[in-house]
Amino acid sequence: MKALSGREFCRLLEKHGWRLRRVAGSHHIYTHPELPKVLSVPVHGGKTLKQGLQRALLKAAGIDAE
């Protein structure tokens, strides 16, 4: 999967049913109505997420690397 910015990753989460609960500084906090997990996505302008962080967030969100 190509590297995504924080904003692009947030759009991907929302497409898969995740909801923005709050913003803490530059981190967007997401929850899912059916999963007991909380994800924190760093949104630093147009900077891309590091590959390991992106992979870990995808795995925690239950999204297949498309």
TORBA-855428 format. One record per atom (N, C-alpha, C, O): residue in one letter; x, y, z; residue number from 1; atom name; chain. Coordinates in nm, 2 decimals, decimal comma, always signed. Atoms other than C-alpha are relative to their C-alpha. Layout:
REM TORBA-855428
- A	X	Y	Z	NUM	CA	A
...
END
This chain:
REM TORBA-855428
- M	+0,08	-0,12	+0,00	1	N	A
- M	+0,00	+0,00	+0,00	1	CA	A
- M	+0,09	+0,12	+0,00	1	C	A
- M	+0,19	+0,13	+0,06	1	O	A
- K	-0,08	-0,12	+0,01	2	N	A
- K	+0,12	+0,35	-0,08	2	CA	A
- K	+0,00	+0,07	+0,13	2	C	A
- K	-0,10	+0,06	+0,21	2	O	A
- A	-0,01	-0,08	-0,12	3	N	A
- A	+0,22	+0,59	+0,20	3	CA	A
- A	-0,11	+0,10	-0,01	3	C	A
- A	-0,13	+0,17	-0,11	3	O	A
- L	+0,11	-0,10	-0,01	4	N	A
- L	-0,08	+0,80	+0,31	4	CA	A
- L	+0,04	+0,11	+0,10	4	C	A
- L	+0,11	+0,09	+0,19	4	O	A
- S	-0,01	-0,10	-0,10	5	N	A
- S	-0,09	+1,13	+0,49	5	CA	A
- S	-0,10	-0,03	+0,11	5	C	A
- S	-0,18	-0,12	+0,10	5	O	A
- G	+0,09	+0,02	-0,11	6	N	A
- G	-0,27	+1,16	+0,82	6	CA	A
- G	-0,14	+0,02	-0,04	6	C	A
- G	-0,23	-0,05	+0,00	6	O	A
- R	+0,14	-0,03	+0,05	7	N	A
- R	-0,57	+1,32	+0,65	7	CA	A
- R	-0,05	-0,11	-0,09	7	C	A
- R	-0,17	-0,14	-0,07	7	O	A
- E	+0,05	+0,11	+0,09	8	N	A
- E	-0,59	+1,05	+0,38	8	CA	A
- E	-0,03	-0,12	+0,08	8	C	A
- E	-0,13	-0,19	+0,05	8	O	A
- F	+0,03	+0,12	-0,08	9	N	A
- F	-0,57	+0,78	+0,65	9	CA	A
- F	-0,13	+0,02	+0,08	9	C	A
- F	-0,20	-0,07	+0,10	9	O	A
- C	+0,12	-0,03	-0,07	10	N	A
- C	-0,85	+0,95	+0,84	10	CA	A
- C	-0,12	-0,02	-0,09	10	C	A
- C	-0,22	-0,08	-0,05	10	O	A
- R	+0,11	+0,03	+0,09	11	N	A
- R	-1,07	+0,94	+0,53	11	CA	A
- R	-0,02	-0,15	-0,02	11	C	A
- R	-0,13	-0,19	-0,03	11	O	A
- L	+0,01	+0,15	+0,01	12	N	A
- L	-0,99	+0,57	+0,49	12	CA	A
- L	-0,07	-0,06	+0,12	12	C	A
- L	-0,16	-0,15	+0,10	12	O	A
- L	+0,06	+0,05	-0,12	13	N	A
- L	-1,09	+0,50	+0,85	13	CA	A
- L	-0,15	+0,03	+0,00	13	C	A
- L	-0,24	-0,06	+0,03	13	O	A
- E	+0,14	-0,04	+0,00	14	N	A
- E	-1,42	+0,69	+0,81	14	CA	A
- E	-0,08	-0,08	-0,11	14	C	A
- E	-0,19	-0,11	-0,09	14	O	A
- K	+0,06	+0,09	+0,11	15	N	A
- K	-1,49	+0,49	+0,49	15	CA	A
- K	-0,03	-0,13	+0,06	15	C	A
- K	-0,13	-0,20	+0,01	15	O	A
- H	+0,02	+0,13	-0,06	16	N	A
- H	-1,47	+0,18	+0,70	16	CA	A
- H	-0,08	+0,00	+0,13	16	C	A
- H	-0,07	-0,10	+0,21	16	O	A
- G	+0,09	+0,00	-0,12	17	N	A
- G	-1,71	+0,29	+0,98	17	CA	A
- G	+0,06	+0,07	+0,12	17	C	A
- G	-0,01	+0,07	+0,22	17	O	A
- W	-0,06	-0,06	-0,12	18	N	A
- W	-1,47	+0,46	+1,22	18	CA	A
- W	-0,05	+0,15	+0,01	18	C	A
- W	-0,08	+0,21	-0,09	18	O	A
- R	+0,05	-0,14	-0,03	19	N	A
- R	-1,59	+0,79	+1,38	19	CA	A
- R	+0,10	+0,08	+0,08	19	C	A
- R	+0,16	+0,03	+0,17	19	O	A
- L	-0,09	-0,09	-0,07	20	N	A
- L	-1,39	+1,09	+1,49	20	CA	A
- L	-0,07	+0,04	+0,13	20	C	A
- L	-0,18	+0,09	+0,13	20	O	A
- R	+0,06	-0,03	-0,13	21	N	A
- R	-1,45	+1,13	+1,86	21	CA	A
- R	+0,05	+0,14	+0,05	21	C	A
- R	-0,02	+0,22	+0,11	21	O	A
- R	-0,06	-0,13	-0,04	22	N	A
- R	-1,21	+1,42	+1,94	22	CA	A
- R	+0,13	+0,02	-0,06	22	C	A
- R	+0,19	-0,07	-0,13	22	O	A
- V	-0,14	-0,04	+0,05	23	N	A
- V	-0,89	+1,60	+1,84	23	CA	A
- V	+0,08	+0,04	+0,12	23	C	A
- V	+0,04	+0,14	+0,19	23	O	A
- A	-0,09	-0,04	-0,11	24	N	A
- A	-0,61	+1,62	+2,09	24	CA	A
- A	+0,13	+0,05	-0,06	24	C	A
- A	+0,22	-0,03	-0,10	24	O	A
- G	-0,12	-0,06	+0,07	25	N	A
- G	-0,35	+1,86	+1,95	25	CA	A
- G	+0,00	-0,04	-0,14	25	C	A
- G	-0,10	+0,00	-0,22	25	O	A
- S	-0,01	+0,04	+0,14	26	N	A
- S	-0,24	+1,71	+1,62	26	CA	A
- S	-0,04	-0,14	-0,02	26	C	A
- S	-0,02	-0,20	-0,13	26	O	A
- H	+0,05	+0,14	+0,01	27	N	A
- H	-0,39	+1,37	+1,69	27	CA	A
- H	-0,15	-0,01	+0,00	27	C	A
- H	-0,22	+0,04	+0,08	27	O	A
- H	+0,14	+0,02	+0,01	28	N	A
- H	-0,73	+1,26	+1,58	28	CA	A
- H	-0,03	-0,13	+0,06	28	C	A
- H	+0,03	-0,23	+0,02	28	O	A
- I	+0,03	+0,12	-0,07	29	N	A
- I	-0,89	+1,00	+1,80	29	CA	A
- I	-0,13	-0,06	-0,06	29	C	A
- I	-0,23	+0,01	-0,06	29	O	A
- Y	+0,11	+0,07	+0,07	30	N	A
- Y	-1,12	+0,75	+1,63	30	CA	A
- Y	-0,05	-0,12	+0,09	30	C	A
- Y	+0,03	-0,19	+0,15	30	O	A
- T	+0,06	+0,12	-0,06	31	N	A
- T	-1,36	+0,49	+1,77	31	CA	A
- T	-0,09	-0,07	-0,10	31	C	A
- T	-0,13	-0,01	-0,20	31	O	A
- H	+0,09	+0,08	+0,09	32	N	A
- H	-1,57	+0,22	+1,60	32	CA	A
- H	-0,12	-0,05	+0,09	32	C	A
- H	-0,10	-0,10	+0,20	32	O	A
- P	+0,12	+0,04	-0,08	33	N	A
- P	-1,93	+0,15	+1,71	33	CA	A
- P	+0,00	-0,15	+0,04	33	C	A
- P	-0,07	-0,19	+0,13	33	O	A
- E	+0,01	+0,14	-0,02	34	N	A
- E	-1,87	-0,23	+1,69	34	CA	A
- E	+0,13	-0,06	+0,06	34	C	A
- E	+0,13	-0,18	+0,10	34	O	A
- L	-0,13	+0,05	-0,05	35	N	A
- L	-1,51	-0,26	+1,81	35	CA	A
- L	+0,04	+0,08	+0,12	35	C	A
- L	+0,02	+0,20	+0,13	35	O	A
- P	-0,04	-0,07	-0,13	36	N	A
- P	-1,38	-0,18	+2,16	36	CA	A
- P	+0,14	+0,06	-0,01	36	C	A
- P	+0,22	+0,05	+0,09	36	O	A
- K	-0,13	-0,05	+0,02	37	N	A
- K	-1,07	-0,01	+2,02	37	CA	A
- K	-0,01	+0,16	-0,02	37	C	A
- K	-0,11	+0,21	-0,06	37	O	A
- V	-0,01	-0,14	+0,02	38	N	A
- V	-0,95	+0,35	+2,01	38	CA	A
- V	+0,13	+0,02	-0,08	38	C	A
- V	+0,23	-0,04	-0,05	38	O	A
- L	-0,12	-0,02	+0,08	39	N	A
- L	-0,71	+0,47	+1,74	39	CA	A
- L	+0,04	+0,15	+0,00	39	C	A
- L	-0,05	+0,23	-0,01	39	O	A
- S	-0,05	-0,13	+0,00	40	N	A
- S	-0,49	+0,78	+1,75	40	CA	A
- S	+0,08	+0,02	-0,13	40	C	A
- S	+0,18	-0,05	-0,15	40	O	A
- V	-0,07	-0,02	+0,12	41	N	A
- V	-0,39	+0,91	+1,41	41	CA	A
- V	+0,07	+0,14	+0,00	41	C	A
- V	+0,00	+0,24	+0,02	41	O	A
- P	-0,07	-0,12	+0,00	42	N	A
- P	-0,12	+1,18	+1,39	42	CA	A
- P	-0,03	+0,07	-0,14	42	C	A
- P	-0,01	+0,02	-0,24	42	O	A
- V	+0,02	-0,08	+0,12	43	N	A
- V	-0,22	+1,46	+1,14	43	CA	A
- V	+0,09	+0,12	+0,00	43	C	A
- V	+0,06	+0,22	+0,07	43	O	A
- H	-0,10	-0,11	+0,00	44	N	A
- H	+0,08	+1,68	+1,07	44	CA	A
- H	+0,01	+0,06	-0,14	44	C	A
- H	+0,10	+0,03	-0,21	44	O	A
- G	+0,00	-0,06	+0,13	45	N	A
- G	-0,01	+1,88	+0,77	45	CA	A
- G	-0,01	-0,11	-0,11	45	C	A
- G	-0,10	-0,20	-0,11	45	O	A
- G	+0,00	+0,09	+0,11	46	N	A
- G	+0,06	+1,69	+0,45	46	CA	A
- G	+0,11	-0,11	+0,01	46	C	A
- G	+0,13	-0,19	-0,08	46	O	A
- K	-0,10	+0,10	-0,02	47	N	A
- K	+0,33	+1,47	+0,60	47	CA	A
- K	-0,06	-0,14	-0,01	47	C	A
- K	-0,17	-0,17	+0,05	47	O	A
- T	+0,05	+0,13	+0,01	48	N	A
- T	+0,30	+1,10	+0,52	48	CA	A
- T	+0,03	-0,08	+0,13	48	C	A
- T	+0,13	-0,04	+0,20	48	O	A
- L	-0,02	+0,08	-0,12	49	N	A
- L	+0,27	+0,84	+0,80	49	CA	A
- L	+0,12	-0,09	-0,03	49	C	A
- L	+0,14	-0,13	-0,15	49	O	A
- K	-0,11	+0,10	+0,02	50	N	A
- K	+0,58	+0,62	+0,85	50	CA	A
- K	-0,06	-0,14	-0,03	50	C	A
- K	-0,17	-0,17	+0,02	50	O	A
- Q	+0,05	+0,12	+0,05	51	N	A
- Q	+0,54	+0,28	+0,70	51	CA	A
- Q	-0,04	-0,10	+0,11	51	C	A
- Q	-0,15	-0,16	+0,10	51	O	A
- G	+0,04	+0,09	-0,11	52	N	A
- G	+0,54	+0,08	+1,03	52	CA	A
- G	-0,12	+0,05	+0,08	52	C	A
- G	-0,20	-0,03	+0,12	52	O	A
- L	+0,12	-0,05	-0,06	53	N	A
- L	+0,29	+0,31	+1,19	53	CA	A
- L	-0,12	-0,02	-0,08	53	C	A
- L	-0,23	-0,06	-0,02	53	O	A
- Q	+0,12	+0,03	+0,08	54	N	A
- Q	+0,06	+0,29	+0,90	54	CA	A
- Q	-0,04	-0,14	+0,00	54	C	A
- Q	-0,16	-0,17	+0,01	54	O	A
- R	+0,03	+0,14	+0,00	55	N	A
- R	+0,08	-0,08	+0,89	55	CA	A
- R	-0,06	-0,04	+0,14	55	C	A
- R	-0,16	-0,12	+0,14	55	O	A
- A	+0,06	+0,03	-0,13	56	N	A
- A	+0,01	-0,10	+1,27	56	CA	A
- A	-0,14	+0,05	+0,02	56	C	A
- A	-0,23	-0,01	+0,07	56	O	A
- L	+0,14	-0,06	-0,01	57	N	A
- L	-0,29	+0,13	+1,25	57	CA	A
- L	-0,10	-0,08	-0,09	57	C	A
- L	-0,21	-0,10	-0,05	57	O	A
- L	+0,09	+0,08	+0,08	58	N	A
- L	-0,43	-0,07	+0,96	58	CA	A
- L	-0,04	-0,13	+0,06	58	C	A
- L	-0,15	-0,17	+0,06	58	O	A
- K	+0,02	+0,13	-0,07	59	N	A
- K	-0,39	-0,39	+1,15	59	CA	A
- K	-0,10	+0,02	+0,12	59	C	A
- K	-0,19	-0,06	+0,14	59	O	A
- A	+0,08	-0,03	-0,12	60	N	A
- A	-0,55	-0,24	+1,47	60	CA	A
- A	-0,14	+0,03	-0,05	60	C	A
- A	-0,24	+0,00	+0,03	60	O	A
- A	+0,13	-0,04	+0,05	61	N	A
- A	-0,84	-0,10	+1,26	61	CA	A
- A	-0,07	-0,12	-0,07	61	C	A
- A	-0,19	-0,11	-0,09	61	O	A
- G	+0,06	+0,11	+0,06	62	N	A
- G	-0,90	-0,44	+1,10	62	CA	A
- G	-0,02	+0,02	-0,15	62	C	A
- G	-0,11	-0,04	-0,21	62	O	A
- I	+0,01	-0,04	+0,14	63	N	A
- I	-0,85	-0,30	+0,75	63	CA	A
- I	+0,11	-0,08	-0,08	63	C	A
- I	+0,23	-0,07	-0,04	63	O	A
- D	-0,10	+0,07	+0,08	64	N	A
- D	-0,67	-0,51	+0,48	64	CA	A
- D	+0,08	+0,10	-0,07	64	C	A
- D	+0,03	+0,20	-0,12	64	O	A
- A	-0,09	-0,09	+0,08	65	N	A
- A	-0,37	-0,34	+0,32	65	CA	A
- A	-0,04	-0,02	-0,15	65	C	A
- A	+0,00	-0,11	-0,22	65	O	A
- E	+0,06	+0,01	+0,13	66	N	A
- E	-0,54	-0,27	-0,01	66	CA	A
- E	+0,10	+0,05	-0,11	66	C	A
- E	+0,07	+0,05	-0,23	66	O	A
END
